[in-house]
Amino acid sequence: MRALKLYPGLLALAINAAFADPTDRFPTAAQAYAVAIDGDIHWGRALDAPLPPASLTKILTALVLLDRNWQPDAVLTVSDRAARAEGTRLGLRKGDRITANDALTATLVRSANDACLALAEHDAGTVERFVVRMNIEAATLGLAHSQFENPCGLDAPSHVSTARDLVTLAGLAMKNPEIARRVGLTTAAVRTLDGRVFSFHNNNALIGRLPGAIGVKSGFTVHAGKCVMAWIERQGKQVTVVLLNSPDRWWTAAGIVEQAFATLPLPSP
Amino acid sequence: MVSKHSFFAATSCVFAMGSMYFGPALAEPGDLWEVTTEMKIAGMEGMHMPPRTQKVCSPKQSDQPAGIPKPENNDCEMYDLQRAGGKVSWKMRCTGKHAASGSGEMNYQGKDSYNGVMKMSADGRDMEMHMNGHRVGDCDAAEQRRQVDKIKADAAKAQTQAAQYKEQMCASAVDNMLYAQLRAESGLNCDPKYKLDFCKRYVTEDGYNTLASRGDQPIPPSTEPPLQEIGTVCGAKPEVVLGNLCANADKTESLVFLARHCPTQAQPIAQRECAGRGYTTPPAAKYRDFCSNYAGKLLATGSDASSAAPNPAEKKETSLDKGKKALQGLFGH
């Protein structure tokens, strides 16, 4: 059917019209967004609209990897397919060897698609088999409106998630110490076994800049637009912000976070 | 209106079962009584209080028959104590905070059983307490007294803690600007000084910010009055308070307060310090929080104070386009 070939972002524009969300406090923030306070969504827009999540996908990829016999010292050999990954890359070459530990750091902090594909191939044998595991994991975790076609977040017709599902995913990710430790880094460095060193900043610009921002991930593709899922903790209160297709995601996220904390009765210092 | 609580305090607490208060401090022989009491309060017939049975140790060497209550403090006295055969009657009165008066009568069936009634009037209400007791064995009266003393000490401690808790609640109401807790209807009965403290905080940046942000809370507390009502309670209109606070915040460069509440003062600062700045090539550190808060305010209100003029083409814009403009006009990427 021809309509199904349309990218979900376009489809979602039409779907959005059907969502009359009474808690849409920031109507201009993003195509879809969610703001959760201590895990409960209080403000949002198009919360259940299926949209491309770009590299926010990699958070699920990390959970799949870490939930299954994770061996951080395992050595991955980069395939031709991984070396030719589209989008953001670390710069791995075919035949490079890197530990799973370093590949995961590069995947989560730099959002490196070459490292991401290498991990998926190592874990499941093929990317396609890994995607099957992702979709099983998504269903198990209760991500009811999410479906994945690749491990790294590249645009694909049925590669979608929702603001609500991504709030859930953010919570699960931050409970996992291996993920939480990485996504809170402002900078990181990894090396191949041949000695090539890669240093990089966290793609998530909120880390190290927005007070209390300690995770989780950003993403961008042509069809997804600019996306971010942010985890902020201040004085015992926690705010999660998910923005999907937000033209000015950093200021928008920072502004929403300040608004959220301004409305919270925080304990006196 | 007399509360149920104060009525019980007046009648029950000032008299206690007399048998508990006699005898030396060390171990002493006593009679163990099983005593059943049933309370009836005039006007509260619908509220059925079941009979209460407890074991009471009464010293064998006592100057007062078992079961007869004895005043616990100097505000109360028993008088006109009369004895005729197996019947003992008395009168009693209390003055002061727990003023009350009453009479009682006890009938003894030998040494092992009694029944009787005590009638009291306090706070305009009448109460009857029916009692009957049966001796069930021997006991150590001193041990019982120690237990009673402990219960009394625990009760006093609980009362102190309750008073401390109340003070904490009242102070917390000021800290968190929760006026509903300071109202008489809340039942907390906070000292009037807390209302004064509340109103003092209302005219500060912190206090005003807490109150003004409450309307934006995802689930605002429904019992809290709106800002206008607070203005009436404290005798200072919110717009006047805000005007003073904004002028002061401008002088002292209280930037976050300006960003959140003072669009007139904030707008030129935002143009100067935030405009065109990307989040990764940020404004001066001093203004970072200001710019974030200003961005949040723009997103929440949906417009920049500087672009208030209506735009005829706006109808065709999606909300996302508006958002892009709202922040792009001021912020970079």
Interface residues (C-beta under 8 A of the other chain):
Chain A: T23 R25 F26 P27 T28 A29 A30 Q31 I37 H42 W43 A205 L206 R209 L210 P211 N245 S246 P247 D248 W250 W251 T252 A254 G255 I256 V257 E258 Q259 A262 T263 L264 P265 S268
Chain B: D175 N176 N209 T210 S213 R214 D216 Q217 P218 I219 R260 G278 Y279 T280 P282 R288 D289 C291 S292 N293 Y294 A295 G296 K297 L298 L299 A300 G302 S319 L320 K322 G323 K324 A326 L327 Q328 F331 H333
